[in-house]
Every structure is written in structure tokens, then in C-alpha cells.
């Protein structure tokens, strides 16, 4: 029998948050991360397979999705950008949602 090694997505979300902070700092942007669903669990192999694509999405969101603070101010937005990451159990499995306010 195959034993599923279920682990919470919290560890991946923490790493994504760190990448967002580092990328934002390199680009001179200020970005906050909001996480939901840290307790949702997935098989370890699934999480490992998702890790690199999620990191890529995080970097792109900061680089291309979130404007520089001056541009955000000029557009009437808060100079601090937001990235929302969530995991949710659904009827078909787990849904990971990634959004930015850029």
C-alpha cells in the first residue's frame, strides 16, 4: 500500500513569503504577504512538485504585478503592495490561489 505523506502547506508558504520579501527588497518595492490555509495538507511529493512553479509565480508577481511605490502613489494606491496566497480544500482536492493587488 502507498502511504501518503501529508504535510501542511505552511512551510512552502513561509518560503514563498521569504522570496517575496527578498525580491521586493532587490527591486525597491514594499510588499506584504497575506497567507490563508497554512494548515491545509498535501502529499509531500505534490508539495515538492509545486514548489518551483510557486516560487516563479511569486517572483513574477513582485516584479511585474506590483508597481514601484511612486507609481502606486501616482495611481492613488497604497505604496505598499499586497500578495495573497491561500490554500483551500475543495471537492476536487486542494486549490492554491495566488493574487496581487498590482
N, C-alpha and C positions, 0 to 999 in steps of 0.2 A: 504494500500500500504506500502511496505517496503521501507524505506528511507535509502539509502546508506550513510554512514558517511565517506566520503572520506577525508583522511588526507595525507599529504606528507610523504614520507619515511625518510625524513631528520632527524626526531627525533630518529628513530631506528638506522640510520647510525651513528649519533653522539654517541649513547650509545655503538654501536659496536666499534667505534674508541676508546672510553674510555677503554673498555675491552681489546682491543689490546694493548694499551699503558701500562695498569696495568699488564697484563700477560707478556709482553716483559720485563718490569722492574723486575718482580719477577724472570724471567729466565735469566737475564743478557743479553738480546738481545736488539738491536735497530731496531725498525720497524716504517716505515712511512705508513700512510694510504692515499690512493687516492680515493676520492668519486666522483661519477658521477651520475646524475639523482636524486639529492636531491628533486627536485620539482615534481617528479612522485608521483601520489597519488594512494592510495589503500584504501579499506574499513577498518575501524578501527579494526574490528574483524579479518580480514585477517592478518593485521599487528601484532595484538596480538598473533595470532597463529604461526606466523613465528619467533617471537622474540627469544624464547629459542633455536630453532634449529640454527638460525643465530649466536647467542652467542656461541654455542657449536662449530660451524664451525670456528669462529674467534679464539677461544682458541686453537683449533687443528692446525690451520694454523700457529700460532705463535710457538706452542710447537713442532710440528712435521714437518711443512713445511719450516720454516725459520731456517737456521743453526745459530750457535753461530758466533759472529763476526770473531773470529780467523779461524774457519772452512771456512767461506765465503772468507776471505782474501786468505787462502791457495788454494782455488778453483778459484782464480782470479776474485772474485766477489766483489762488493761494500760491505763493512762491514755492511751497513745499508740495511735491507730487506724492501721489499715493499709488501703491501697488497692492492689490488684493489677491490673496491666494487662499483657495478653500478646497477642502475635500469633503465629499458627501456620499453616504451610502444611498444607492438608488436601486430600483427594482432590477436593473440590468448589471449591477456591480457597483463600482465606485466612480464618481465623477470628480475630476480635478478641474477647477476653474481658475483662470489667471486673468486679471484685468488691471488696466492702469487708467489713470484719470487725465492722460495727456491728450 
